[in-house]
Amino acid sequence: MYGYECLDTHKDRDEKHMRCLSYLISHYKWIIDVYNVDYFVANHWSKVPKQWTQCFEKFDLKDLSNFLTKGSPMNCVLPLNLLSLRATCFALQLSRQTNDNIDSDFCESLKISPNSCRTLDSLVNDSKHPKMKREILNRKIKEKKRHEIQRLSTITDQLLKSLDNCRTIVDCGSGQGHLSRIMSLCYGYDVISIEGNDDNVLGAQNKDLKMLNSLKKYKLMDNIHTDCPKQVNCVLQNNSSISELTELADNHLLLGLHACGPLSAIILKQLRECQSAKGLILVSCCYFKIHMNSFPMSQCAHKLSVPALSYEAKEIACHAIEKFINKLNTRERLSTLRIHCYRALLESLIDKYNPNMRHNAMKSVKIGDNMNFNDYFHKAVNGLNIDIPEEELDSDFVRNCLSQQQNCIIFYSLRLLIAPLVESLILLDFINYLKEDGIQTALLPLFDPILSPRNFVLIAIK
């Protein structure tokens, strides 16, 4: 596995890495450039090499956990080309495993003290009021978001301490303002929040007010920086100028937590083009929303003729391999994996009777241990304009498809094996786009991948 945890501008290793990733992704397009819901419609299993299918016949579903985990022994001998693919995928993917010291190690590379002055954080944690932390720091914030904010706020504070004359943060796509609020009130930075959704902006302002009221309630107003983030209600476009939108001339750090699809490319471009933008902390997500003309971005990728990634490839790059492995290892959750077969079977029936409804979203259904396909079907299509004869649900075709449930899950596992390579290629393109402008970059697997599957943080300093 590759790691890019240290800030640098070196590109030689990146070019070799990208060349290998591009070759492997192109070679296995028959796995990557497909939808799992089309498993029966397109007969995906027929494309799997015969040697592989014969090997998979000996698999138990729990064997897939070892198959998808680096260093885990296999209970059967894999065909040489499958063994080679597995080993190559593990070797080429960016290391996704985090540890408690990774932010401290990065901080040490910046040659600053890892101790942050989180005045409000310290006051709240030291308080004897049991409700204070929930009211002030964790108000309506889910566990996943709390985990991300805790780790990202620390690394943001550390990075800002390493920059000269930079005390302002521009939070791009700030949503409900949870991270902006923490950076402003807990760490004392001047924060400008840019958000294009009106409801999110109003929600952020409402939460700011409630937090200030909590600070007054617990008599903390005199001890901390109490300026809330400045809200800028607009959608960032490719031709946007953050300096003009925010009327900001001061040095600032660009921040993006889960910058969705094209927003990541816009933020990267802003860092290169805006003179007062001195650094960047970016967590990308929703790669499938990246515009076709936004990838690849780097000259390196163009030089290597890295092909455009299909929607299907970018979509599988967003799937959570660690969560899938966790389900394989948990008996209670193993039964929920039949959703892959059920959804593919439903798609084949839609193709037969309502082809105009192909690839449409179905109702979300929670799969229980005793849920059969008939139950799933009626819940998934409830209220939708899908008309499939009831007798079809008990046909030989349906029974035959259900007997292939394990193969359907195995095919999805093959896609998950390669998925991290697609994410790795996208992120390497991002950092090389910055390196080509002389900007130091690093990639940290900062979050727990089970809690937060998009766990890479791109850090850049001019």
PEURPE-V262009 format. One record per residue. RES is the residue in three letters. D_LAST is the distance of its C-alpha to the last C-alpha in whole Angstrom. Layout:
# PEURPE-V262009
res: {RES;RES}
d_last: {D_LAST;D_LAST}
This chain:
# PEURPE-V262009
res: {MET;TYR;GLY;TYR;GLU;CYS;LEU;ASP;THR;HIS;LYS;ASP;ARG;ASP;GLU;LYS;HIS;MET;ARG;CYS;LEU;SER;TYR;LEU;ILE;SER;HIS;TYR;LYS;TRP;ILE;ILE;ASP;VAL;TYR;ASN;VAL;ASP;TYR;PHE;VAL;ALA;ASN;HIS;TRP;SER;LYS;VAL;PRO;LYS;GLN;TRP;THR;GLN;CYS;PHE;GLU;LYS;PHE;ASP;LEU;LYS;ASP;LEU;SER;ASN;PHE;LEU;THR;LYS;GLY;SER;PRO;MET;ASN;CYS;VAL;LEU;PRO;LEU;ASN;LEU;LEU;SER;LEU;ARG;ALA;THR;CYS;PHE;ALA;LEU;GLN;LEU;SER;ARG;GLN;THR;ASN;ASP;ASN;ILE;ASP;SER;ASP;PHE;CYS;GLU;SER;LEU;LYS;ILE;SER;PRO;ASN;SER;CYS;ARG;THR;LEU;ASP;SER;LEU;VAL;ASN;ASP;SER;LYS;HIS;PRO;LYS;MET;LYS;ARG;GLU;ILE;LEU;ASN;ARG;LYS;ILE;LYS;GLU;LYS;LYS;ARG;HIS;GLU;ILE;GLN;ARG;LEU;SER;THR;ILE;THR;ASP;GLN;LEU;LEU;LYS;SER;LEU;ASP;ASN;CYS;ARG;THR;ILE;VAL;ASP;CYS;GLY;SER;GLY;GLN;GLY;HIS;LEU;SER;ARG;ILE;MET;SER;LEU;CYS;TYR;GLY;TYR;ASP;VAL;ILE;SER;ILE;GLU;GLY;ASN;ASP;ASP;ASN;VAL;LEU;GLY;ALA;GLN;ASN;LYS;ASP;LEU;LYS;MET;LEU;ASN;SER;LEU;LYS;LYS;TYR;LYS;LEU;MET;ASP;ASN;ILE;HIS;THR;ASP;CYS;PRO;LYS;GLN;VAL;ASN;CYS;VAL;LEU;GLN;ASN;ASN;SER;SER;ILE;SER;GLU;LEU;THR;GLU;LEU;ALA;ASP;ASN;HIS;LEU;LEU;LEU;GLY;LEU;HIS;ALA;CYS;GLY;PRO;LEU;SER;ALA;ILE;ILE;LEU;LYS;GLN;LEU;ARG;GLU;CYS;GLN;SER;ALA;LYS;GLY;LEU;ILE;LEU;VAL;SER;CYS;CYS;TYR;PHE;LYS;ILE;HIS;MET;ASN;SER;PHE;PRO;MET;SER;GLN;CYS;ALA;HIS;LYS;LEU;SER;VAL;PRO;ALA;LEU;SER;TYR;GLU;ALA;LYS;GLU;ILE;ALA;CYS;HIS;ALA;ILE;GLU;LYS;PHE;ILE;ASN;LYS;LEU;ASN;THR;ARG;GLU;ARG;LEU;SER;THR;LEU;ARG;ILE;HIS;CYS;TYR;ARG;ALA;LEU;LEU;GLU;SER;LEU;ILE;ASP;LYS;TYR;ASN;PRO;ASN;MET;ARG;HIS;ASN;ALA;MET;LYS;SER;VAL;LYS;ILE;GLY;ASP;ASN;MET;ASN;PHE;ASN;ASP;TYR;PHE;HIS;LYS;ALA;VAL;ASN;GLY;LEU;ASN;ILE;ASP;ILE;PRO;GLU;GLU;GLU;LEU;ASP;SER;ASP;PHE;VAL;ARG;ASN;CYS;LEU;SER;GLN;GLN;GLN;ASN;CYS;ILE;ILE;PHE;TYR;SER;LEU;ARG;LEU;LEU;ILE;ALA;PRO;LEU;VAL;GLU;SER;LEU;ILE;LEU;LEU;ASP;PHE;ILE;ASN;TYR;LEU;LYS;GLU;ASP;GLY;ILE;GLN;THR;ALA;LEU;LEU;PRO;LEU;PHE;ASP;PRO;ILE;LEU;SER;PRO;ARG;ASN;PHE;VAL;LEU;ILE;ALA;ILE;LYS}
d_last: {27;24;21;17;17;14;11;11;10;14;16;20;21;19;21;24;24;23;26;28;27;28;32;33;32;34;37;37;37;41;39;36;37;40;40;42;44;46;47;51;50;49;50;47;49;51;47;47;48;52;51;48;51;53;51;50;54;54;51;51;48;47;47;44;42;42;41;38;37;36;38;41;44;46;50;51;50;47;48;46;44;43;42;40;38;38;36;34;32;32;30;28;27;24;25;25;27;25;27;27;25;22;20;21;20;16;17;18;15;13;16;17;21;21;23;22;24;26;29;30;30;32;34;35;35;37;40;43;43;43;42;39;36;37;38;34;32;33;35;36;33;34;33;30;28;29;28;25;24;25;22;20;20;20;17;15;17;16;12;12;14;12;9;11;13;12;15;15;15;16;18;19;22;23;27;29;26;27;23;22;26;25;21;23;27;26;23;23;20;20;20;20;22;22;25;27;30;33;34;31;30;34;34;31;32;35;34;32;35;37;34;35;39;38;37;39;42;41;40;37;36;36;34;30;28;30;28;27;25;25;26;25;28;26;25;22;23;21;21;21;18;17;17;20;22;21;21;18;16;15;11;11;10;12;14;17;20;22;20;24;24;22;20;18;17;17;14;12;13;12;9;9;11;11;10;10;8;5;6;9;12;15;18;20;24;26;25;29;28;25;26;28;26;22;23;22;18;17;19;20;22;23;24;26;28;27;29;29;29;32;32;34;32;29;32;33;29;29;32;32;34;34;36;38;39;39;42;44;44;46;49;49;46;47;50;47;46;49;47;45;49;50;48;48;52;51;49;52;55;53;53;56;57;55;52;51;49;47;44;44;43;46;47;45;47;47;49;52;54;57;55;57;56;58;57;53;54;56;53;50;52;54;54;52;54;55;58;59;63;63;65;62;61;64;64;64;61;59;60;59;56;56;57;54;52;50;49;47;45;45;44;41;40;40;37;35;35;33;31;28;28;27;24;23;23;21;18;18;18;15;13;14;13;9;10;12;9;7;5;6;9;12;15;18;21;21;24;28;29;32;31;28;28;25;23;20;17;13;10;7;4;0}
